[in-house]
Amino acid sequence: MRALITVPHFHRRSDGARHGSEFMLAEERAAMVETTIQALFDMAGDESGLIDHRGGTGRLPVNALGRVEVEVVVCTVGDDHLLDRLDPSLGRRLHRQPAAGDPRMLPFGARDVLARNLGSGYDWYGLLEDDVLIADRWFFHKLRAATPNSGVVVLPNRYEADPRRPLRKLYGDGPARLVFGNPGHAALFEGETGYEIDWCGLPVRLRKVSNPHAGCFFLTADQMNAFARAPVFANREIHYVSPLETAVTWGLLT
């Protein structure tokens, strides 16, 4: 299985800012970005090994089953990035796509990279915020099992974990106020409300929600092809919260 994932990445320190790309210190943010990207490459079986205490090479290959080959393209604007702070061995594996203009529009540029690579043999096309961590190497296999047809896009329910909070595990994308006249939100009221699948003998319920934004999306090749051909794909108007939410989620709703 092959996946192409684009990561819009920006950092410019600014006191009083609301987003981590601006208020976090460079060292702290770089460590977070590095963890996010390294986790993507960890989905490949050759990233794992088992210590062999009998001697020889000292390592045995593991996790070959379910291996996912991942290519990562990081989209940046000018010098407002932290790629030079990443581990050099990780940086050499990345593809960088510079862009010009408003850094808030980077998610749209990241989508364009996916569209330009249609027909390149990828099974999945994804866009991921630079601080969203996927720690499950079976992630894409679960997506495949949970996607009944090309008309359904399955999005993960992301959460934050902080031992200093009363609720250590906190899901941040809770219910949102819907606008019934909004054509994007209309899709959330139409058709079936959800379905259920079996995963390893356990029932898994998938539901439509009023706030589907997950800071990412992952589409099959057929879905990405349909998305790229849709009129909404070329639309750069901000219809949904901000450029990020519009680029990542709005087009999928419409």
Salt bridges, closest charged atoms under 4 A:
ASP15 OD1 - ARG13 NH1 3.30
GLU27 OE2 - ARG85 NH1 3.53
ASP46 OD2 - ARG67 NH2 2.99
GLU47 OE2 - ARG93 NH2 2.95
ASP52 OD1 - ARG54 NE 2.90
GLU69 OE2 - ARG2 NE 3.77
GLU71 OE2 - ARG2 NH2 3.33
GLU71 OE1 - HIS95 NE2 3.16
ASP80 OD2 - ARG12 NH2 2.68
ASP102 OD2 - ARG104 NH2 2.97
ASP112 OD2 - ARG236 NH2 2.64
GLU129 OE2 - ARG158 NH1 3.39
GLU129 OE2 - HIS213 NE2 3.77
ASP130 OD2 - HIS9 ND1 2.80
ASP130 OD1 - ARG29 NH2 2.73
ASP131 OD2 - ARG29 NH1 3.50
ASP136 OD2 - LYS142 NZ 2.58
GLU160 OE1 - ARG165 NH2 2.95
ASP162 OD1 - ARG164 NE 3.02
ASP162 OD2 - ARG165 NE 4.00
ASP173 OD2 - ARG158 NE 2.63
GLU237 OE1 - HIS239 NE2 3.64
